[in-house]
Amino acid sequence: MSHSETSERNRVLQLSAVVGLSLMALVLPACTPGDTARDGDAQITTEEVTQDTQQLIGQTVTVRSDVDDQIGPNTFTISDSGLFGADPIVVVNATGTPFVLPTDIDADVQVTGEVQRFVLADIERQYNLGLDPAVYGEYENEPVIIAQSLALAPRAGDITDNPERYYGQTIAVQGEIDEVMANNSFTLQDGAWIGGQDLLVLKVGQPTTAIQDGQEVVVTGELRPMNVAEIQRDYNVTWDGEMQQRLEAEYQNRPVLIAEATYPLTQQNGGTRTTTP
């Protein structure tokens, strides 16, 4: 091979390498090993909090989980009951409002707050909760979520099966959109609840967000009995005549969730998380 041919071949190889590296830069995320992109108040699993604590320090996350144990009036632990030997995570209620923990074995809660390391002196200095060092010593330097929002987190089927338990409470419901009935109304179904009734959701005062049948979402809001006349009066909403007749025929006196926020769910890194506006 001549010198000129060799030079040309080397130039082509170098150009190919540059193009290949450029394409990799476009495809691969800009992150270091162990880092996870977390946009907004990402809904993650308790396992992620325990495994990725250092990366999550200072970030606000949302966790839906089983209540493991109540430690004190303003503290409890959560863990993933589906994982054998899962480490519990301390939750400190910093909302300023008492939160009554569910007593049902299968009842979940939704916790939104900042991930920190549990340092008793720092928490006492900031929140003055009167935590006993003898009780909380075992949690020192373990992950803790300083909760700014707490809510019961039933499935849609739990609510339609026993709505009286949740009336007048702010709840966070995960389910699949079964039918978009109008711009401000849709129904949620619980894929794990065979034969259960759909839950009616009414969006009040929310920006219009794109939702569609079959989409998995989390809806937060207050549950109340459906009374079409009262709903129209209290929330200044209207439906056309056909829709109003349907609501009165199918949903009158059944539970309706007055939605404060609706977040689509995405699947990422093996965990379920919300995509917040």
C-alpha positions as CSV (number, residue, x, y, z in Angstrom):
1,M,0.0,0.0,0.0
2,S,1.4,3.4,-1.0
3,H,2.0,6.2,1.6
4,S,-0.8,8.3,0.2
5,E,-3.3,5.3,0.5
6,T,-2.1,4.6,4.0
7,S,-2.7,8.3,5.0
8,E,-6.1,8.3,3.5
9,R,-7.1,5.1,5.3
10,N,-5.9,6.5,8.6
11,R,-7.9,9.7,8.0
12,V,-11.1,7.7,7.4
13,L,-10.6,5.6,10.5
14,Q,-10.0,8.7,12.6
15,L,-13.1,10.4,11.2
16,S,-15.2,7.2,11.9
17,A,-14.0,7.2,15.5
18,V,-15.0,10.8,16.0
19,V,-18.4,10.2,14.5
20,G,-18.9,7.2,16.7
21,L,-18.0,9.0,19.9
22,S,-20.3,11.9,18.9
23,L,-23.2,9.5,18.5
24,M,-22.4,7.9,21.9
25,A,-22.5,11.4,23.4
26,L,-25.9,11.9,22.0
27,V,-27.3,8.6,23.2
28,L,-25.7,8.2,26.6
29,P,-26.9,10.3,29.6
30,A,-24.5,12.7,31.1
31,C,-24.1,11.1,34.5
32,T,-21.5,9.5,36.7
33,P,-21.8,5.8,37.9
34,G,-24.6,5.5,40.5
35,D,-26.3,8.8,39.6
36,T,-30.0,8.8,38.8
37,A,-31.8,11.6,37.1
38,R,-34.7,12.8,39.3
39,D,-37.0,15.5,37.9
40,G,-39.2,17.4,40.3
41,D,-40.8,15.5,43.1
42,A,-40.0,12.1,41.7
43,Q,-42.0,9.2,43.0
44,I,-39.5,6.5,43.9
45,T,-39.4,3.3,45.9
46,T,-38.2,2.9,49.5
47,E,-35.5,0.6,48.2
48,E,-34.1,3.4,46.1
49,V,-34.0,5.8,49.1
50,T,-32.0,3.2,51.1
51,Q,-29.7,2.3,48.3
52,D,-29.1,5.8,46.7
53,T,-29.3,7.9,49.9
54,Q,-26.2,9.8,49.2
55,Q,-27.3,10.8,45.8
56,L,-30.7,11.8,47.1
57,I,-29.6,14.0,50.0
58,G,-31.3,17.4,49.8
59,Q,-33.8,16.3,47.1
60,T,-37.5,16.2,47.4
61,V,-39.1,12.8,46.6
62,T,-42.4,11.1,46.9
63,V,-42.7,7.6,48.2
64,R,-45.8,5.4,48.4
65,S,-45.2,2.6,51.0
66,D,-46.5,0.5,53.8
67,V,-46.3,1.9,57.3
68,D,-43.8,-0.2,59.2
69,D,-44.0,1.2,62.8
70,Q,-45.1,4.3,64.6
71,I,-42.1,5.6,66.7
72,G,-43.7,8.7,68.2
73,P,-46.5,11.3,67.6
74,N,-44.6,12.8,64.7
75,T,-42.4,10.0,63.5
76,F,-42.9,6.6,61.9
77,T,-41.1,4.2,59.6
78,I,-41.9,2.9,56.2
79,S,-40.6,-0.1,54.2
80,D,-41.3,-2.2,51.2
81,S,-43.2,-5.2,52.6
82,G,-42.6,-7.1,49.3
83,L,-38.8,-7.1,50.0
84,F,-37.5,-9.5,52.6
85,G,-35.2,-7.8,55.1
86,A,-36.0,-4.3,53.7
87,D,-34.5,-1.5,55.8
88,P,-37.1,0.8,57.3
89,I,-36.9,4.6,56.6
90,V,-37.8,7.1,59.2
91,V,-40.4,9.7,58.3
92,V,-40.6,12.9,60.3
93,N,-43.9,14.8,60.1
94,A,-42.9,18.4,59.5
95,T,-46.2,19.5,58.1
96,G,-47.4,21.1,61.3
97,T,-50.6,19.0,61.2
98,P,-51.1,15.7,63.0
99,F,-51.3,12.7,60.7
100,V,-53.3,9.6,61.7
101,L,-51.6,6.5,60.5
102,P,-53.8,3.8,58.9
103,T,-54.4,0.7,61.0
104,D,-55.1,-1.6,58.1
105,I,-52.3,-4.0,57.3
106,D,-52.6,-3.3,53.5
107,A,-53.0,0.5,53.8
108,D,-50.3,2.6,52.3
109,V,-49.3,6.2,52.8
110,Q,-47.8,8.7,50.4
111,V,-44.9,10.8,51.8
112,T,-43.4,13.8,50.0
113,G,-40.4,15.5,51.6
114,E,-36.7,16.0,51.6
115,V,-34.2,13.2,52.0
116,Q,-31.6,13.7,54.7
117,R,-29.4,11.7,57.1
118,F,-31.0,11.3,60.5
119,V,-29.1,13.5,62.8
120,L,-31.1,13.9,66.0
121,A,-29.4,17.1,67.1
122,D,-30.1,18.8,63.8
123,I,-33.7,17.6,63.6
124,E,-34.4,18.8,67.2
125,R,-32.8,22.2,66.6
126,Q,-34.9,22.7,63.5
127,Y,-38.3,21.2,64.5
128,N,-38.2,20.9,68.3
129,L,-40.2,17.7,68.4
130,G,-38.8,16.4,71.7
131,L,-37.4,13.2,70.3
132,D,-35.9,10.9,72.9
133,P,-32.2,10.0,72.2
134,A,-32.7,6.6,73.8
135,V,-35.4,5.8,71.2
136,Y,-33.9,7.4,68.1
137,G,-30.2,6.5,68.6
138,E,-30.5,3.4,66.4
139,Y,-31.5,5.6,63.5
140,E,-28.6,8.0,63.7
141,N,-27.1,8.7,60.2
142,E,-29.7,6.5,58.6
143,P,-31.9,7.9,55.8
144,V,-34.9,10.0,56.9
145,I,-37.6,11.8,54.9
146,I,-38.6,15.2,56.3
147,A,-42.2,15.1,55.2
148,Q,-43.9,18.3,53.9
149,S,-46.9,16.4,52.7
150,L,-48.6,13.2,54.0
151,A,-51.7,11.4,52.7
152,L,-53.4,8.1,52.8
153,A,-52.7,6.2,49.6
154,P,-55.5,3.7,48.9
155,R,-56.1,2.0,45.6
156,A,-59.2,3.0,43.7
157,G,-60.8,-0.3,44.6
158,D,-60.3,0.3,48.3
159,I,-62.2,3.5,48.0
160,T,-65.2,2.3,46.0
161,D,-65.4,-0.8,48.3
162,N,-65.4,1.3,51.5
163,P,-65.8,5.1,50.7
164,E,-67.1,6.1,54.2
165,R,-63.6,5.5,55.6
166,Y,-62.1,8.2,53.3
167,Y,-64.8,10.8,53.1
168,G,-63.6,14.3,54.0
169,Q,-59.9,13.2,53.8
170,T,-57.2,14.2,51.5
171,I,-55.9,11.1,49.7
172,A,-53.5,10.2,47.0
173,V,-55.0,7.5,44.6
174,Q,-53.1,5.6,42.0
175,G,-55.0,3.9,39.2
176,E,-55.6,3.6,35.5
177,I,-57.8,6.0,33.6
178,D,-60.8,4.0,32.4
179,E,-62.7,6.7,30.6
180,V,-62.2,10.4,30.0
181,M,-65.8,11.5,30.3
182,A,-65.4,15.3,29.8
183,N,-62.6,17.9,30.0
184,N,-63.0,18.0,33.8
185,S,-64.1,14.4,34.6
186,F,-62.7,10.9,34.2
187,T,-62.9,7.6,35.9
188,L,-60.2,5.5,37.6
189,Q,-60.1,1.8,37.7
190,D,-58.0,-0.5,39.9
191,G,-56.4,-3.2,37.8
192,A,-55.7,-5.3,40.9
193,W,-59.3,-5.1,42.0
194,I,-61.4,-7.6,40.0
195,G,-65.0,-6.6,39.7
196,G,-64.6,-3.3,41.5
197,Q,-66.4,-0.1,40.5
198,D,-64.7,2.8,38.8
199,L,-63.9,5.9,40.9
200,L,-65.2,9.2,39.5
201,V,-62.6,12.0,39.5
202,L,-63.5,15.7,39.0
203,K,-60.7,18.1,38.2
204,V,-61.4,21.5,39.8
205,G,-59.3,24.6,39.1
206,Q,-56.5,22.6,37.5
207,P,-54.6,23.6,34.4
208,T,-55.7,21.4,31.5
209,T,-53.3,18.4,31.2
210,A,-53.3,15.8,28.5
211,I,-54.7,12.5,29.8
212,Q,-56.0,9.6,28.0
213,D,-57.8,6.3,28.5
214,G,-55.5,3.6,29.8
215,Q,-53.0,6.0,31.3
216,E,-51.7,5.3,34.8
217,V,-51.9,8.3,37.1
218,V,-51.8,9.5,40.7
219,V,-54.6,11.8,41.7
220,T,-54.5,13.8,45.0
221,G,-57.6,15.4,46.4
222,E,-60.5,15.2,48.8
223,L,-63.1,12.4,48.6
224,R,-66.8,13.3,49.1
225,P,-70.2,11.7,48.1
226,M,-71.4,12.7,44.7
227,N,-74.3,15.1,44.6
228,V,-74.5,16.7,41.2
229,A,-76.3,19.9,42.4
230,E,-73.9,20.4,45.3
231,I,-70.8,19.8,43.2
232,Q,-72.1,22.4,40.6
233,R,-72.8,24.9,43.4
234,D,-69.6,24.4,45.4
235,Y,-67.1,24.2,42.5
236,N,-68.9,26.2,39.8
237,V,-68.7,23.4,37.3
238,T,-71.2,22.7,34.5
239,W,-71.9,19.7,32.2
240,D,-74.1,19.5,29.2
241,G,-77.5,18.0,29.7
242,E,-76.6,14.5,28.5
243,M,-73.5,14.3,30.8
244,Q,-75.4,15.6,33.8
245,Q,-78.1,13.0,33.3
246,R,-75.5,10.3,33.1
247,L,-73.7,11.5,36.3
248,E,-77.0,11.6,38.2
249,A,-78.0,8.1,36.9
250,E,-74.7,6.3,37.4
251,Y,-72.7,8.2,40.1
252,Q,-75.2,10.0,42.4
253,N,-74.3,9.2,46.1
254,R,-71.2,7.3,45.0
255,P,-67.7,8.6,45.9
256,V,-66.2,11.3,43.8
257,L,-62.6,12.5,44.2
258,I,-62.2,16.3,43.9
259,A,-58.8,16.4,42.4
260,E,-56.2,19.0,43.4
261,A,-53.5,17.5,41.2
262,T,-53.2,14.8,38.6
263,Y,-49.7,13.3,37.8
264,P,-49.1,10.8,35.0
265,L,-46.9,7.9,36.0
266,T,-43.8,6.7,34.2
267,Q,-41.7,3.6,34.6
268,Q,-38.0,4.3,35.2
269,N,-35.1,2.3,36.6
270,G,-37.5,-0.4,37.7
271,G,-39.5,1.9,39.9
272,T,-42.7,3.9,39.4
273,R,-42.5,7.6,39.5
274,T,-44.7,10.6,38.9
275,T,-44.0,13.2,36.2
276,T,-44.8,16.4,37.9
277,P,-45.8,19.6,36.0
